[in-house]
């Protein structure tokens, strides 16, 4: 019986150690990636320039956001970025996916509930 308790204790300690040193699951996309991908869109959505290379960034970002956590992170970052740029034309921003030939199942808006995006 003591041998069984000792073995279970060793197994438990090993499991705790593995959990402590195991690399975390891949993090959702970060705001730096989102901002970098969409930097070419700022002049367009602030009515200060043409669409230019914006769609390349939109399509690239769409291709990178493969998981629910990624899509939720992109949504949250978009909302944060929109607050940091005065003069955003939210109609233009909301129309970017369609303009660029990308279909996303939510509207780009400050009122979007990013937790509901799948």
C-alpha positions in Angstrom: 0.0 0.0 0.0 2.8 2.4 0.9 4.5 1.7 -2.5 1.2 2.6 -4.3 0.9 5.9 -2.4 4.6 6.7 -3.2 4.1 5.9 -6.9 0.9 8.1 -7.0 2.8 10.9 -5.2 5.7 10.7 -7.7 3.2 10.7 -10.6 1.4 13.7 -9.2 4.6 15.7 -8.7 5.7 14.8 -12.3 2.3 16.0 -13.7 2.6 19.3 -11.8 6.2 19.8 -13.1 5.2 19.0 -16.7 2.3 21.5 -16.4 4.6 24.1 -15.0 7.2 23.9 -17.7 5.0 23.1 -20.7 4.8 25.9 -23.2 1.5 27.8 -23.2 -1.0 27.3 -26.0 -0.3 29.5 -28.9 -1.5 33.0 -28.1 -4.2 34.7 -30.1 -3.0 37.3 -32.7 -1.6 40.4 -31.1 -2.4 44.0 -31.8 1.0 44.7 -33.4 0.2 42.2 -36.1 -3.2 43.7 -36.7 -1.9 47.3 -36.8 0.9 46.3 -39.1 -1.4 44.5 -41.5 -3.8 47.4 -41.6 -1.5 50.4 -41.6 -2.1 50.9 -45.3 -5.8 51.5 -44.6 -5.5 54.4 -42.2 -5.4 57.1 -44.8 -8.4 55.5 -46.6 -10.6 55.1 -43.5 -9.8 58.7 -42.3 -10.7 60.1 -45.7 -7.1 61.3 -46.3 -6.1 59.0 -49.1 -6.9 56.3 -51.6 -7.5 52.6 -50.8 -4.0 51.8 -52.2 -2.5 48.7 -50.7 -5.0 48.4 -47.9 -6.7 45.3 -49.4 -3.5 43.3 -49.3 -3.3 43.9 -45.6 -7.0 43.1 -45.1 -6.6 39.8 -47.0 -3.4 38.9 -45.2 -4.9 39.5 -41.8 -8.0 37.5 -42.8 -5.7 34.6 -43.8 -3.9 34.7 -40.5 -7.0 34.8 -38.2 -7.7 31.1 -38.4 -9.1 30.4 -34.9 -11.8 31.8 -32.8 -9.3 33.4 -30.3 -7.5 34.9 -33.3 -10.7 36.4 -34.7 -11.7 37.7 -31.3 -8.3 39.2 -30.8 -8.4 40.9 -34.2 -11.9 42.3 -33.3 -10.7 43.7 -30.0 -7.6 45.2 -31.6 -9.6 46.8 -34.3 -11.8 48.5 -31.7 -8.7 49.6 -29.7 -7.0 51.0 -32.9 -10.2 52.8 -34.0 -10.3 54.7 -30.7 -6.6 55.8 -31.2 -7.2 57.3 -34.6 -9.4 60.4 -34.6 -11.5 60.9 -37.7 -12.2 57.3 -38.6 -15.1 57.0 -41.1 -16.8 53.9 -39.5 -18.8 53.3 -42.7 -15.7 53.0 -44.7 -14.1 50.8 -42.1 -17.1 48.6 -41.9 -17.1 48.3 -45.7 -13.4 47.3 -46.0 -14.0 43.5 -46.0 -16.5 43.7 -48.8 -14.5 46.3 -50.7 -11.5 44.0 -50.5 -13.4 40.8 -51.3 -13.2 39.3 -47.8 -16.3 37.9 -46.1 -16.4 38.3 -42.3 -19.5 37.3 -40.2 -19.6 40.5 -38.2 -19.7 44.3 -38.7 -16.6 46.3 -38.0 -18.0 48.7 -35.4 -17.1 50.2 -32.0 -20.2 48.4 -30.7 -19.3 44.9 -31.9 -19.3 42.4 -29.1 -16.0 40.6 -29.9 -16.7 37.8 -27.4 -19.5 36.6 -29.7 -17.3 36.2 -32.7 -16.6 32.6 -33.7 
